[in-house]
Amino acid sequence: MLTSLILRRRVSAVSKDEACAQAAATSHIRLLCYLQLWQIISFRFNASSS
């Protein structure tokens, strides 16, 4: 009884960690996309201003 409870808790903790890791990965990818967009926009702005 006790061991199954511990195992169940471990599984839920792992799934929570995975969810956090996935969220971090997606936000990281989003951040990279924003950075790339910003570089493109700033490059165009610099090219048009000079």
MDTraj code that builds the backbone (N, CA, C; nanometers):
import mdtraj as md
import numpy as np

residues = "MET LEU THR SER LEU ILE LEU ARG ARG ARG VAL SER ALA VAL SER LYS ASP GLU ALA CYS ALA GLN ALA ALA ALA THR SER HIS ILE ARG LEU LEU CYS TYR LEU GLN LEU TRP GLN ILE ILE SER PHE ARG PHE ASN ALA SER SER SER".split()
xyz = np.array([
    [0.0832, -0.1208, 0.0000],
    [0.0000, 0.0000, 0.0000],
    [0.0866, 0.1257, 0.0000],
    [0.1805, 0.1314, 0.0928],
    [0.2656, 0.2497, 0.1048],
    [0.3556, 0.2661, -0.0179],
    [0.4108, 0.1550, -0.0644],
    [0.5014, 0.1638, -0.1794],
    [0.4281, 0.2122, -0.3041],
    [0.3045, 0.1685, -0.3228],
    [0.2294, 0.2126, -0.4411],
    [0.2006, 0.3624, -0.4339],
    [0.1778, 0.4131, -0.3132],
    [0.1560, 0.5570, -0.2948],
    [0.2817, 0.6346, -0.3309],
    [0.3963, 0.5852, -0.2836],
    [0.5241, 0.6516, -0.3119],
    [0.5508, 0.6502, -0.4627],
    [0.5260, 0.5354, -0.5255],
    [0.5474, 0.5251, -0.6696],
    [0.4565, 0.6212, -0.7450],
    [0.3318, 0.6293, -0.7001],
    [0.2372, 0.7178, -0.7671],
    [0.2817, 0.8632, -0.7545],
    [0.3313, 0.8983, -0.6367],
    [0.3788, 1.0350, -0.6154],
    [0.4998, 1.0635, -0.7032],
    [0.5871, 0.9653, -0.7148],
    [0.7058, 0.9834, -0.7980],
    [0.6662, 1.0065, -0.9432],
    [0.5710, 0.9300, -0.9902],
    [0.5258, 0.9423, -1.1291],
    [0.4667, 1.0803, -1.1535],
    [0.3846, 1.1279, -1.0592],
    [0.3237, 1.2596, -1.0775],
    [0.4301, 1.3687, -1.0744],
    [0.5320, 1.3503, -0.9910],
    [0.6404, 1.4485, -0.9841],
    [0.7167, 1.4517, -1.1163],
    [0.7402, 1.3347, -1.1736],
    [0.8118, 1.3268, -1.3014],
    [0.7309, 1.3949, -1.4117],
    [0.6011, 1.3688, -1.4143],
    [0.5180, 1.4294, -1.5184],
    [0.5135, 1.5809, -1.5023],
    [0.5148, 1.6268, -1.3771],
    [0.5183, 1.7713, -1.3525],
    [0.6492, 1.8293, -1.4046],
    [0.7601, 1.7616, -1.3767],
    [0.8903, 1.8078, -1.4248],
    [0.8933, 1.8120, -1.5772],
    [0.8349, 1.7104, -1.6396],
    [0.8317, 1.7065, -1.7855],
    [0.7490, 1.8219, -1.8405],
    [0.6377, 1.8497, -1.7752],
    [0.5527, 1.9599, -1.8192],
    [0.6275, 2.0920, -1.8071],
    [0.7004, 2.1081, -1.6975],
    [0.7794, 2.2300, -1.6776],
    [0.8884, 2.2402, -1.7835],
    [0.9535, 2.1280, -1.8121],
    [1.0602, 2.1273, -1.9118],
    [1.0052, 2.1624, -2.0496],
    [0.8874, 2.1084, -2.0822],
    [0.8255, 2.1386, -2.2113],
    [0.7891, 2.2859, -2.2210],
    [0.7342, 2.3390, -2.1122],
    [0.6963, 2.4805, -2.1106],
    [0.8199, 2.5680, -2.1272],
    [0.9279, 2.5305, -2.0591],
    [1.0520, 2.6073, -2.0685],
    [1.1069, 2.6007, -2.2106],
    [1.0993, 2.4832, -2.2714],
    [1.1504, 2.4664, -2.4073],
    [1.0709, 2.5509, -2.5062],
    [0.9380, 2.5497, -2.4932],
    [0.8562, 2.6264, -2.5870],
    [0.8781, 2.7756, -2.5693],
    [0.8907, 2.8199, -2.4443],
    [0.9133, 2.9629, -2.4217],
    [1.0521, 3.0033, -2.4715],
    [1.1474, 2.9107, -2.4604],
    [1.2830, 2.9367, -2.5086],
    [1.2825, 2.9507, -2.6602],
    [1.2099, 2.8632, -2.7268],
    [1.1988, 2.8696, -2.8732],
    [1.1300, 2.9995, -2.9145],
    [1.0246, 3.0376, -2.8387],
    [0.9529, 3.1612, -2.8682],
    [1.0458, 3.2804, -2.8547],
    [1.1299, 3.2765, -2.7505],
    [1.2239, 3.3858, -2.7270],
    [1.3225, 3.3959, -2.8433],
    [1.3713, 3.2810, -2.8891],
    [1.4640, 3.2810, -3.0022],
    [1.3977, 3.3392, -3.1268],
    [1.2707, 3.3057, -3.1476],
    [1.1979, 3.3589, -3.2634],
    [1.1859, 3.5096, -3.2542],
    [1.1540, 3.5585, -3.1338],
    [1.1436, 3.7032, -3.1148],
    [1.2769, 3.7714, -3.1419],
    [1.3847, 3.7108, -3.0938],
    [1.5173, 3.7682, -3.1154],
    [1.5497, 3.7750, -3.2643],
    [1.5163, 3.6678, -3.3357],
    [1.5426, 3.6654, -3.4792],
    [1.4622, 3.7731, -3.5514],
    [1.3351, 3.7860, -3.5129],
    [1.2505, 3.8896, -3.5726],
    [1.3074, 4.0278, -3.5451],
    [1.3511, 4.0480, -3.4209],
    [1.4069, 4.1782, -3.3821],
    [1.5310, 4.2105, -3.4651],
    [1.6168, 4.1097, -3.4878],
    [1.7375, 4.1302, -3.5679],
    [1.7012, 4.1679, -3.7111],
    [1.6023, 4.1000, -3.7670],
    [1.5601, 4.1293, -3.9042],
    [1.5055, 4.2711, -3.9140],
    [1.4194, 4.3070, -3.8177],
    [1.3590, 4.4412, -3.8187],
    [1.4654, 4.5487, -3.8020],
    [1.5555, 4.5285, -3.7069],
    [1.6586, 4.6298, -3.6824],
    [1.7541, 4.6400, -3.8013],
    [1.7817, 4.5270, -3.8673],
    [1.8683, 4.5291, -3.9846],
    [1.8032, 4.6094, -4.0970],
    [1.6740, 4.5877, -4.1166],
    [1.6014, 4.6613, -4.2211],
    [1.5969, 4.8095, -4.1882],
    [1.5770, 4.8398, -4.0609],
    [1.5700, 4.9792, -4.0176],
    [1.7041, 5.0478, -4.0408],
    [1.8123, 4.9786, -4.0066],
    [1.9459, 5.0351, -4.0263],
    [1.9753, 5.0535, -4.1752],
    [1.9323, 4.9591, -4.2558],
    [1.9571, 4.9671, -4.3995],
    [1.8791, 5.0825, -4.4620],
    [1.7579, 5.1044, -4.4140],
    [1.6757, 5.2115, -4.4719],
    [1.7184, 5.3494, -4.4221],
    [1.7734, 5.3562, -4.3022],
    [1.8104, 5.4869, -4.2462],
    [1.9430, 5.5378, -4.3025],
    [2.0296, 5.4474, -4.3458],
    [2.1611, 5.4927, -4.3932],
    [2.1597, 5.5296, -4.5413],
])
top = md.Topology()
chain = top.add_chain()
for i, resn in enumerate(residues, 1):
    res = top.add_residue(resn, chain, resSeq=i)
    for name in ("N", "CA", "C"):
        top.add_atom(name, md.element.get_by_symbol(name[0]), res)
traj = md.Trajectory(xyz[None], top)
